[in-house]
């Protein structure tokens, strides 16, 4: 499977947030997550969190995982 960047995937995602955990796995959140110790927590619990890395081969964030949070929004929304 070809590796992509998270930026390649953003236009295909619903409005929300994406972030990489310390293990290099990317997650999608419906609401802005909270960084706590070594992980991100969704404010609306586990149902609001979807693992992107199991469906896509996404490159790790270029930097510290704590800085990986990206808001997903589309101009037409």
Secondary structure, 3 states (H helix, E strand, C coil): CCCECHHHHHCCCCCEEEEECCCCCEEEECCCCEEECCEEECCCCHHHEEECCCCCCECCCCCCHHHCCEEECCCCC
